[in-house]
């Protein structure tokens, strides 16, 4: 079950994905206004365990991590078709 705080994070991530923006946990903590970066990371971990976040692509340098959200309609979050080898 998703808490109110987690729902706020998911809604914010979904709105950000609509404009192709992938905020870092530090940026998320400033946008959401609850807790700090450590609290956001904990909530993201719980969302992964709940199945609301299906995958994370780690960022490096100035590139933030990208989160694949279960209910997000953006191209990044939609599952890619699986390629099947023909016999």
C-alpha positions in Angstrom: 0.0 0.0 0.0 1.3 3.4 -1.0 1.5 6.2 1.6 0.5 9.8 1.1 4.1 10.8 0.9 4.9 8.1 -1.6 1.9 9.1 -3.7 3.2 12.7 -3.8 6.6 11.4 -5.0 5.0 9.2 -7.7 2.7 12.1 -8.9 5.6 14.5 -9.1 7.8 12.0 -11.0 4.9 11.3 -13.4 4.5 15.0 -14.1 8.3 15.4 -14.5 8.4 12.5 -17.0 5.6 14.2 -19.1 8.2 16.9 -19.9 11.2 14.5 -20.1 12.7 15.6 -16.8 14.2 13.1 -14.5 14.9 14.7 -11.1 17.5 13.5 -8.7 16.6 12.5 -5.1 18.1 15.8 -3.9 16.0 17.8 -6.4 12.9 15.7 -5.5 13.3 16.5 -1.8 13.3 20.2 -2.7 10.3 19.9 -5.0 8.2 17.7 -2.6 9.3 19.7 0.5 9.2 16.7 2.9 12.3 15.3 4.4 15.7 15.5 2.9 17.5 13.5 0.2 18.0 10.6 2.6 14.2 10.5 3.3 13.4 10.6 -0.5 15.9 7.7 -1.1 14.2 5.7 1.6 10.8 6.3 0.1 12.1 5.4 -3.4 13.4 2.1 -2.0 10.0 1.4 -0.5 8.3 2.2 -3.8 10.6 -0.3 -5.6 9.7 -2.9 -3.0 5.9 -2.1 -3.5 6.4 -2.5 -7.3 5.5 1.1 -8.1 9.0 1.8 -9.5 9.9 -1.0 -11.9 13.5 -0.1 -12.6 16.2 2.5 -12.0 18.9 3.5 -14.4 21.7 5.0 -12.3 23.0 8.3 -13.4 26.7 9.4 -13.4 28.2 12.9 -13.1 25.5 15.4 -13.9 23.1 12.8 -15.3 20.4 12.0 -12.7 19.0 8.5 -12.2 15.9 7.6 -14.2 13.0 5.8 -12.6 10.6 3.5 -14.5 7.2 4.0 -13.0 4.4 1.4 -13.1 1.6 3.8 -14.0 3.5 6.4 -16.1 2.5 6.6 -19.8 5.8 8.3 -20.9 8.0 6.5 -23.5 10.7 5.9 -20.9 8.4 4.0 -18.5 6.5 1.9 -21.1 8.0 -1.6 -21.2 9.9 -2.2 -24.4 8.8 -5.2 -26.5 10.7 -8.3 -25.9 12.6 -9.6 -28.9 12.0 -13.3 -29.6 14.5 -15.2 -31.7 12.9 -17.1 -34.5 13.7 -20.8 -34.8 
